[in-house]
Amino acid sequence: MSLSGIALVEAQRGNKKLARGLGSEAARMLDRSGDQAGLYGALNNLAVIEIMSGRYRQAIETIERLLALRAVPDLYCSIGWQHLMLGQLRERTGDSVGAQAALQAASTVFGQIGERQGLAAVERGAVVR
């Protein structure tokens, strides 16, 4: 996980290629170790790095992989936020149908757990489009 953190720092410093390499290596190491929760965190960081690098389609693929892991229960708040980020990225890349589906998934998670800030963020995201 520390490698994943270092990758985020490098992305912040503007070293995007190095950051993507470090983030990818962190994810590979955690995947090989079987640490699903650690891989979830590393993929989240890698998605952020891809966004910072302007590589939105790669960020979408990373978030889709992260959600497919099912490393945490479906009703964790973080799952709602991941769906929201996925919706925003899909909208940014022109996939309005996929964006709507992801926003609906986020709204469902947030609604089921009573996460008001998440519901408000989904509503803002729907209005911004």
FENBELZI-V721844 format. One record per residue. N is the residue number from 1. RES is the residue in one small letter. BURIAL is I if it has 9 or more other ideal C-beta (glycine too) atoms within 8 Angstrom, else O. D_FIRST is the distance of its C-alpha to the first C-alpha in Angstrom with 1 decimal. Layout:
BEGIN
((N | RES | BURIAL | D_FIRST) (N | RES | BURIAL | D_FIRST))
END
This chain:
BEGIN
((1 | m | I | 0.0) (2 | s | O | 3.8) (3 | l | I | 5.3) (4 | s | I | 5.1) (5 | g | I | 6.4) (6 | i | I | 8.8) (7 | a | I | 9.8) (8 | l | I | 11.0) (9 | v | O | 12.8) (10 | e | I | 14.4) (11 | a | I | 15.6) (12 | q | O | 17.0) (13 | r | O | 18.8) (14 | g | O | 20.3) (15 | n | O | 18.7) (16 | k | I | 18.2) (17 | k | O | 18.6) (18 | l | I | 16.1) (19 | a | I | 13.6) (20 | r | I | 14.3) (21 | g | I | 14.1) (22 | l | I | 10.7) (23 | g | I | 9.4) (24 | s | I | 11.6) (25 | e | I | 10.5) (26 | a | I | 6.8) (27 | a | I | 8.7) (28 | r | O | 11.3) (29 | m | I | 9.4) (30 | l | I | 8.1) (31 | d | O | 11.7) (32 | r | O | 13.4) (33 | s | O | 12.0) (34 | g | O | 13.3) (35 | d | O | 10.5) (36 | q | O | 11.9) (37 | a | O | 10.4) (38 | g | I | 6.8) (39 | l | I | 8.5) (40 | y | I | 10.4) (41 | g | I | 7.8) (42 | a | I | 6.7) (43 | l | I | 10.5) (44 | n | I | 11.4) (45 | n | I | 9.8) (46 | l | I | 11.5) (47 | a | I | 14.6) (48 | v | I | 14.8) (49 | i | I | 14.6) (50 | e | I | 17.3) (51 | i | I | 19.3) (52 | m | I | 19.2) (53 | s | I | 20.4) (54 | g | O | 23.2) (55 | r | I | 22.2) (56 | y | I | 23.0) (57 | r | O | 23.8) (58 | q | O | 20.6) (59 | a | I | 18.8) (60 | i | I | 21.2) (61 | e | O | 20.4) (62 | t | I | 16.6) (63 | i | I | 17.5) (64 | e | I | 20.1) (65 | r | I | 17.7) (66 | l | I | 15.3) (67 | l | I | 18.5) (68 | a | O | 19.9) (69 | l | I | 17.1) (70 | r | O | 18.6) (71 | a | O | 15.5) (72 | v | O | 17.0) (73 | p | O | 20.8) (74 | d | O | 22.7) (75 | l | O | 23.9) (76 | y | O | 20.7) (77 | c | I | 21.0) (78 | s | O | 17.8) (79 | i | I | 19.6) (80 | g | I | 22.5) (81 | w | I | 20.6) (82 | q | I | 19.1) (83 | h | I | 22.7) (84 | l | I | 23.9) (85 | m | I | 21.6) (86 | l | I | 22.7) (87 | g | I | 26.3) (88 | q | I | 26.1) (89 | l | I | 24.8) (90 | r | I | 27.4) (91 | e | I | 30.1) (92 | r | O | 29.1) (93 | t | I | 29.5) (94 | g | O | 32.8) (95 | d | O | 32.0) (96 | s | I | 33.8) (97 | v | O | 34.2) (98 | g | I | 30.6) (99 | a | I | 29.8) (100 | q | I | 32.3) (101 | a | I | 30.9) (102 | a | I | 27.3) (103 | l | I | 28.8) (104 | q | O | 30.9) (105 | a | I | 28.0) (106 | a | I | 26.2) (107 | s | I | 29.6) (108 | t | O | 30.0) (109 | v | I | 26.7) (110 | f | I | 27.4) (111 | g | I | 31.0) (112 | q | O | 30.4) (113 | i | I | 28.2) (114 | g | O | 30.3) (115 | e | I | 27.7) (116 | r | O | 30.2) (117 | q | O | 27.9) (118 | g | I | 26.4) (119 | l | I | 29.9) (120 | a | O | 31.1) (121 | a | I | 28.3) (122 | v | I | 29.4) (123 | e | O | 33.0) (124 | r | O | 32.3) (125 | g | I | 30.6) (126 | a | O | 33.6) (127 | v | O | 35.9) (128 | v | O | 34.2) (129 | r | O | 34.7))
END
